[in-house]
Amino acid sequence: MSSENILDDEDTFKILISTDIHLGYLEKDAIRGSDSFHTLKEILECAKENQVDLILLGGDLFHENKPSRRCLHSCITMLREYCMGDSPVTFNILSDQTINFNTTQFPWVNYQDENLNISIPVFSIHGNHDDPTGAEGLCALDLLSASGLVNHFGHSHSVERIEISPILLQKGSTKLALYGLGSIPDERLYRMFVNKQVTMLRPKEDQDNWFNLFAIHQNRSKHGPTNYIPEQFLDDFIDLVVWGHEHECLITPTRNEQQLFYVTQPGSSVATSLSPGEAAKKHIGLLRVKGRKMNLQKIPLKTVRQFFIQDVVLADYEDLFTPDTPQVTKKVENLCYAKVSEMLEEAERERLGCPRTPEKPLIRLRVDYSGGFETFNTSRFSQKFVDRVANPKDVIHFLRKREQKEGVKDEFNVDYSKLVKPAAVEGLRVEDLVKQYFEAAEQKVQLSLLTEQGMGKAIQEFVDKDEKDAIEELITYQLEKTQRHLQSRGVTTEQDIDAEIQKFRDSKKNTTEEEDDIKEVINRARAHRMERGDLDLSDEPADVTMDSDEESGTLPAPTRGRGRGGGRGRGSRGGAKGSAASEAKPAGRGRGRGRSQRSAPASQTRNIFQAFQATSQRSQIGGSTSSAAEEVIIDDSDEDIPVMKATRPPPRSSSSSSSSFPKYSSQSQSQTSRGVAFEDSDEEDNPFKGHSRGSRR
């Protein structure tokens, strides 16, 4: 037996850690359609072989917000096969489970359900791909939770204040506090941290004896001033942070010298974009916790498809060709052929002795043709490797840096070189594309009534969540609200109206009122969908003319008008190539739902002055009825949430109720001196050997 097995005693927690599985990614692709399913099976097999106590998932179990029936069926089948059985669960839960699992009518952990036989409990937070939507606030994880296969935790019901209550676990003498926070829009969460509206609860007794583990699913790398969560925002009593959402595998724990905790970033288990961050080898982690000591063992995944990426700058090959060289395009094509062949040979060498690795790798060659070079036909080039690569349609990616002309002042001072940087473009979200478009656009095409954030969110709901009325409702709502504002101000002339509209629009930017407006618009769009009877069915026949909720594994047909990328991305690793924002929905397209087509305000040719003077019946009704909905009142009280008590209540400690948690602000620094020992998993001896790295000061 290995040293790890000898030390797996009754006091040691063994936790399998994985994030961003993206089950169902490109499931209709003939070559890559089963990649995510094979990797999930390998992860569950690894958990069973190592006899772990529990599995911790850091979000984005599903790639789609509405997974297909095949995807759900495969997931349920594998969870039932590997996580149900007669093996006993050897740890207890001491906290109030009605608070920990508040998204289900069965508020207790699944292995304590007398009707289920669970051998490996799975604990998971939701990510930005499978986040709760709809009036009921449900997600795909809630389906698995109701069926007793997954314990969904970390769902915050309030948008005003967040209180994170831990799941208190105990195995022998080891006490583990498991914190979790599902995906929240980064800008909103950033502002809540700054305003000290995020609180992490701690048990009153023996605080220094608990090992604190926190699972989060947010941007870790900075994508904007507030479009990420700095590690310094997290509480300093945390011992280990499992960071989801970022796809680059940085699973070796790194120490934050300011907050004195460790951060592990397992990354994704399937490449959803052809970017450098996805090229790192994929791993999962086996975490051992004993007392206040931990050890993280890296486990490489064998079923992940190989991915190789390389950059070529043609200007660096002056000894071979220049833009004026005869037949330079043919020579450039030969160079690219040699580079791709080298990567394929390297893939074959690495695949030797790994029968579970897919045969065809992913290959991406990024060619910078700045300096006067011309591109060649990439489709004809890709035909040479159609039987050897898994992505024959996008092996070559041409890019060219734009040169800023001297003496020409850019009105918006946009750094175009950053906008065309391929790593950034491939990882942009839909709302980022909208924002960058208006930042780089001329003044005459800027929005005068809507805000960039509102338009970006509406397009995101249309593309990602299939809310077809989101954009139309945004325009209608903002038009009615602006009309009421102008009426209250008593503005009559066209010049004064334009100035007042601009002032009214600027006053709402990056405020709570803007977020409330967006929330109201989304709720209206969902209400219209429910009124016309649109159900969230994931599998519609492919030949039906209505929109399918499934995302095709390849690029959508031009006649669909969906504008959805095959692998849309979030944060830093999206698969969308920008097509989602560039393809427009046909103006005259019918909804195919058996209702009359409403003319959207966006299609009207009248200006805002004419719209203000119009006295249509809809404007009159909107002015009288929608004023009550101008402010969204959100009840963030936890007392009004109905709770169904378990027929067989799980054992709890009297000192672990919700009242036993003192509140600590996320910015509090008044903690006692303490420390957690981390040992490198590469050592063959005792993973818990060695002294503590020093107490916190």
Disulfide bonds with the S-S distance in Angstrom:
none
